Amino acid sequence: MARYTYGDSALAGDRLELVAQLFEPTSLPFLRAAVERRPRLAVDLGCGPGATTELLRTATSASGTIGIDRSVAFARRARSSTGLRFVVADVVGADLPIARPDLLYARLLVAHLDEPGAVLARWGSSLSADGRILVDDLESIEAEGIFRTYLDDVALAVVRAQGGALFVGPILHRSRDPAGLVRVHDAVASIEPPVAETARVFAMNLQVLTEDAEVSPQPTLAAALEAVASGRQVAGSVRWRFRQIAWERSG
């Protein structure tokens, strides 16, 4: 992953906070089910502006919770809003700067990796004995109409062009466990958020990608998404499905 697909602008941060709010109903039960004991140290990988870091602390009651992101802008925003500790570092291309965490959490991050197995194995080697990695990423999005157009013409293509796989869940499910890790939880959680909220997420995605020149301007698509987000246009429901896997360090 040379860079995060959606950047680290103020708009990109707003987008991540909306995503965190939208999918907390699936992430919170996963964290509570897959974490069997209170962690001494829990780490949120690719934490963005810190919303998932706060969620991680709330769900696990960890004695210490740290967010790591390579964006200085996101770290600054996170520190100002949560009061938690944040470290600026690349969690993909180098060893983690945190010694022996008990829990690593990565939500909507692994989809952007071109070699997820190797990265997961490296993360696993940093864990404490019996420590766990929790991955919370997309399995699929069932959608029609303007939402399907956005996914097919924009989201899937952009992530693929950068070496990732937007729907990485089935790949992880079928893959061998990364070296040094054993799978202890593997399930799919579904959610159907309000259609207008999905439209807001997709509209913000498109705006960020356009501003960063990842895609050419698509005014017709942008206008259609904004119309659904504002309630001026009706669209069918969208079902998001998340693959949620926990691995424990073995040996």
C-alpha positions as CSV (number, residue, x, y, z in Angstrom):
1,M,0.0,0.0,0.0
2,A,1.8,3.1,-1.2
3,R,-0.8,5.4,0.4
4,Y,-4.3,5.3,1.8
5,T,-6.8,5.5,-1.0
6,Y,-8.9,8.2,0.6
7,G,-6.2,10.6,1.8
8,D,-6.1,12.6,5.0
9,S,-7.8,15.9,4.3
10,A,-10.4,17.4,6.6
11,L,-13.1,15.9,4.4
12,A,-11.4,12.5,4.5
13,G,-11.4,12.8,8.3
14,D,-15.1,13.7,8.4
15,R,-15.8,10.7,6.1
16,L,-14.0,8.3,8.5
17,E,-15.9,9.6,11.5
18,L,-19.2,9.1,9.7
19,V,-18.1,5.5,8.7
20,A,-17.2,4.8,12.4
21,Q,-20.6,6.0,13.6
22,L,-22.4,4.1,10.8
23,F,-20.8,0.7,11.5
24,E,-20.4,0.7,15.2
25,P,-23.4,-1.6,15.5
26,T,-21.4,-4.3,13.8
27,S,-17.9,-3.6,15.2
28,L,-18.9,-3.3,18.9
29,P,-20.3,-6.8,19.2
30,F,-17.3,-8.2,17.3
31,L,-14.9,-6.6,19.7
32,R,-16.8,-7.8,22.7
33,A,-17.1,-11.4,21.4
34,A,-13.5,-11.8,20.2
35,V,-11.8,-10.2,23.2
36,E,-12.0,-12.7,26.1
37,R,-10.0,-10.8,28.7
38,R,-9.2,-7.2,29.4
39,P,-6.1,-6.2,27.4
40,R,-3.2,-4.6,29.0
41,L,-2.6,-2.7,25.8
42,A,-4.9,-2.4,22.7
43,V,-3.7,-0.8,19.5
44,D,-5.9,0.6,16.7
45,L,-4.0,0.2,13.4
46,G,-4.6,2.8,10.8
47,C,-6.7,4.7,13.3
48,G,-7.5,7.8,11.2
49,P,-8.9,10.6,13.3
50,G,-9.4,8.4,16.3
51,A,-13.1,7.3,16.3
52,T,-12.2,3.6,16.1
53,T,-9.6,4.1,18.8
54,E,-12.3,5.4,21.1
55,L,-14.5,2.5,20.2
56,L,-11.7,0.0,20.9
57,R,-11.2,1.5,24.4
58,T,-15.0,1.4,25.1
59,A,-15.5,-2.1,23.9
60,T,-12.5,-3.8,25.6
61,S,-11.9,-1.7,28.7
62,A,-8.2,-2.0,27.9
63,S,-5.8,-0.6,30.5
64,G,-4.1,1.4,27.7
65,T,-5.3,2.2,24.2
66,I,-3.2,3.6,21.4
67,G,-3.9,4.6,17.8
68,I,-1.4,4.4,15.1
69,D,-1.6,6.2,11.7
70,R,1.0,7.6,9.4
71,S,-1.0,10.8,8.8
72,V,0.2,13.7,11.0
73,A,-3.1,15.5,10.3
74,F,-5.2,12.6,11.5
75,A,-3.0,12.1,14.6
76,R,-3.4,15.8,15.5
77,R,-7.1,15.7,15.0
78,A,-7.4,12.5,17.0
79,R,-5.4,13.9,20.0
80,S,-7.6,17.0,20.1
81,S,-10.8,15.1,20.2
82,T,-10.2,11.9,22.3
83,G,-7.5,12.5,24.8
84,L,-6.0,9.1,23.9
85,R,-2.4,8.5,22.8
86,F,-1.6,8.5,19.1
87,V,1.6,7.6,17.3
88,V,2.5,8.6,13.8
89,A,4.0,5.6,12.0
90,D,3.5,3.4,9.0
91,V,1.8,0.2,10.2
92,V,2.3,-1.5,6.9
93,G,5.8,-1.0,5.7
94,A,7.7,-1.3,9.0
95,D,7.7,-3.0,12.4
96,L,5.1,-1.6,14.8
97,P,6.5,1.1,17.2
98,I,4.6,-0.5,20.1
99,A,6.1,-3.3,22.2
100,R,4.1,-6.4,22.8
101,P,0.5,-5.3,22.6
102,D,-2.2,-7.7,23.7
103,L,-4.6,-6.7,21.0
104,L,-4.3,-5.2,17.5
105,Y,-7.5,-4.0,15.7
106,A,-7.7,-3.2,12.0
107,R,-11.0,-2.0,10.6
108,L,-11.4,-1.3,6.8
109,L,-7.6,-1.4,6.5
110,V,-6.6,-4.8,5.1
111,A,-8.6,-4.2,1.9
112,H,-5.9,-1.6,1.0
113,L,-2.9,-4.0,1.4
114,D,-1.4,-5.7,-1.6
115,E,0.1,-8.5,0.6
116,P,-2.3,-8.9,3.5
117,G,-0.9,-12.3,4.6
118,A,2.7,-11.0,5.0
119,V,1.5,-7.9,6.8
120,L,-0.7,-9.9,9.2
121,A,2.2,-12.2,10.0
122,R,4.4,-9.3,10.8
123,W,1.8,-7.7,13.0
124,G,1.3,-11.1,14.8
125,S,5.0,-11.3,15.6
126,S,4.7,-8.1,17.6
127,L,2.0,-9.5,19.9
128,S,2.3,-10.6,23.5
129,A,1.9,-14.3,24.2
130,D,-1.7,-15.3,23.3
131,G,-2.3,-11.8,21.9
132,R,-4.9,-11.3,19.2
133,I,-5.3,-9.5,15.9
134,L,-8.9,-8.5,15.0
135,V,-9.7,-7.7,11.4
136,D,-13.0,-6.1,10.5
137,D,-13.3,-5.6,6.7
138,L,-15.8,-5.8,3.9
139,E,-17.2,-9.1,2.7
140,S,-19.6,-7.6,0.2
141,I,-22.1,-4.7,-0.4
142,E,-25.4,-5.7,-1.9
143,A,-26.7,-2.7,-3.8
144,E,-28.5,-1.7,-7.0
145,G,-29.0,1.5,-9.1
146,I,-26.8,4.5,-8.3
147,F,-25.0,2.7,-5.5
148,R,-24.1,-0.2,-7.8
149,T,-22.8,2.3,-10.3
150,Y,-20.6,4.0,-7.7
151,L,-19.2,0.7,-6.5
152,D,-18.5,-0.8,-9.9
153,D,-17.2,2.4,-11.7
154,V,-15.4,4.0,-8.8
155,A,-14.7,2.2,-5.5
156,L,-13.8,-1.2,-6.8
157,A,-11.6,0.2,-9.6
158,V,-9.7,2.6,-7.5
159,V,-8.8,0.1,-4.7
160,R,-7.9,-2.5,-7.3
161,A,-5.6,0.0,-9.2
162,Q,-3.7,0.5,-5.9
163,G,-3.1,-3.2,-5.4
164,G,-5.9,-3.9,-2.9
165,A,-9.3,-5.6,-2.9
166,L,-12.3,-3.7,-1.6
167,F,-14.1,-7.0,-0.8
168,V,-11.2,-8.6,0.9
169,G,-13.3,-10.6,3.3
170,P,-13.8,-13.7,1.1
171,I,-10.1,-13.7,0.4
172,L,-9.2,-13.7,4.1
173,H,-11.8,-16.4,4.8
174,R,-10.3,-18.7,2.2
175,S,-6.7,-18.0,2.9
176,R,-4.4,-20.0,5.1
177,D,-3.7,-18.5,8.5
178,P,-0.7,-16.1,8.5
179,A,2.5,-17.6,9.9
180,G,2.5,-17.6,13.7
181,L,-1.3,-17.1,14.0
182,V,-4.2,-19.4,14.6
183,R,-7.8,-18.4,13.7
184,V,-10.1,-18.3,16.7
185,H,-13.1,-16.3,15.3
186,D,-14.5,-16.0,11.7
187,A,-17.9,-14.7,11.0
188,V,-19.9,-12.3,8.9
189,A,-22.0,-9.5,10.3
190,S,-24.6,-7.6,8.2
191,I,-26.1,-4.2,8.5
192,E,-28.6,-2.1,6.5
193,P,-28.0,1.5,7.5
194,P,-30.4,4.2,6.4
195,V,-30.1,4.7,2.6
196,A,-29.4,8.4,3.0
197,E,-26.4,7.6,5.2
198,T,-24.9,5.2,2.7
199,A,-25.4,7.8,0.0
200,R,-23.6,10.4,2.2
201,V,-20.6,8.0,2.6
202,F,-20.4,7.3,-1.1
203,A,-20.8,11.0,-2.0
204,M,-18.0,11.9,0.4
205,N,-15.8,9.1,-1.0
206,L,-16.4,10.4,-4.5
207,Q,-15.6,14.0,-3.5
208,V,-12.4,12.9,-1.8
209,L,-11.3,10.8,-4.7
210,T,-12.1,13.6,-7.2
211,E,-10.2,16.3,-5.2
212,D,-7.2,14.0,-4.9
213,A,-7.4,13.3,-8.7
214,E,-7.9,9.5,-8.1
215,V,-10.8,9.7,-10.5
216,S,-12.0,12.2,-13.0
217,P,-15.0,14.4,-12.0
218,Q,-18.3,12.6,-12.3
219,P,-20.9,15.4,-11.8
220,T,-23.9,13.2,-12.7
221,L,-23.0,10.5,-10.3
222,A,-22.1,13.0,-7.6
223,A,-25.5,14.8,-8.0
224,A,-27.4,11.5,-7.9
225,L,-25.7,10.5,-4.6
226,E,-26.3,13.9,-3.1
227,A,-30.0,13.8,-4.1
228,V,-30.4,10.4,-2.2
229,A,-28.4,11.7,0.8
230,S,-30.6,14.8,1.1
231,G,-33.8,12.8,0.7
232,R,-34.7,14.4,-2.6
233,Q,-34.5,11.1,-4.4
234,V,-35.4,7.6,-3.3
235,A,-33.1,4.6,-3.7
236,G,-33.2,0.9,-2.7
237,S,-31.8,-0.4,0.5
238,V,-28.1,-1.4,0.7
239,R,-26.8,-4.3,2.7
240,W,-23.2,-4.1,4.0
241,R,-21.6,-7.4,5.0
242,F,-18.4,-7.4,7.1
243,R,-16.0,-10.3,7.5
244,Q,-14.8,-10.4,11.1
245,I,-11.8,-12.5,11.9
246,A,-9.7,-12.9,15.0
247,W,-6.3,-14.6,15.1
248,E,-4.3,-15.5,18.2
249,R,-0.6,-15.7,18.4
250,S,0.6,-19.3,18.5
251,G,4.0,-20.1,20.0
